[in-house]
């Protein structure tokens, strides 16, 4: 497969964003709309990192070629480590290989099983839900399904107290399906990918990483780098992660995690992620 980034050379100050999402996982951007926005805003490179969507890589490369916009082959894989959700960005995998795709398909199947079980629990509690509503949710990407169940309950008027959607879904056992992080990194490496720990400083549903936790994770899993530049990282976290990456010769990624137009991609300079881009075959010129 010819990639839209083949033979790409970027200026040091070229604008990039290496984590954006579309409706193919849990965003609202249409891929065409997102690429049009990126081009209009002067970006030189981006990575659509839809959750567990290894299967869309070829189609996205075809779209990028049609629009003459360099787009990295990428996906954000939903993983767990020590019982906590720990996402991994996988860049540059071969879409024709099967190891990473198999894990992504497993996430979808287990998320659908979780959705079915939760839906049956809610119906058993007397909620007036219909089979066609379940079918509509099951047709959604895995990352959307928990949120779609919440929206369904709100449409039925469940809003507060003992009938708050969060409480009802917790009682129904709704959860995000994940793969063990070690399995994902092993599969990604088999498929030629570079593996980056996503947004290590987030604490909204994730456990933030300090040096001790980073050391412990890296003793178990051969990660290639860290997403250092991320909008929710504090200045102190950014400084910590950048120093850690330099100390351990880790690759550095830069991503906005944009999911929708009201929180658009962030223009990071290519030189911030020079080592990652060059590992992926993209040349970055020297700073002027």
Buried (B, 14 or more C-beta within 10 A) or exposed (E): EEBBBEEBEBBBBBBBBBBBBBBBBBBEBEBEEBBBBBBEEEBBBBBBBBBBBBBBBEEBBEBBBEBEBBBBBBBBBBBBBEEEBBBBBBBBBBBEBBBBBEBBBBBBEBBBEBBEEBBEBBBEEEBEBEEEBBEEBBEBBBBBBBBBBBEBBEEBEBEEEEEBBEBBBEEBEBBBBBBBBBBBBBBBBBBBBBBBBBBBBBEEEBBBBEEEBBEEBBEEBEBBBBBBBBEEBEEEBBEBBBEBBEEEEBBBBBBBBBBBEEEBBBBBBBBBBBBBBEBBEBEBBEEE
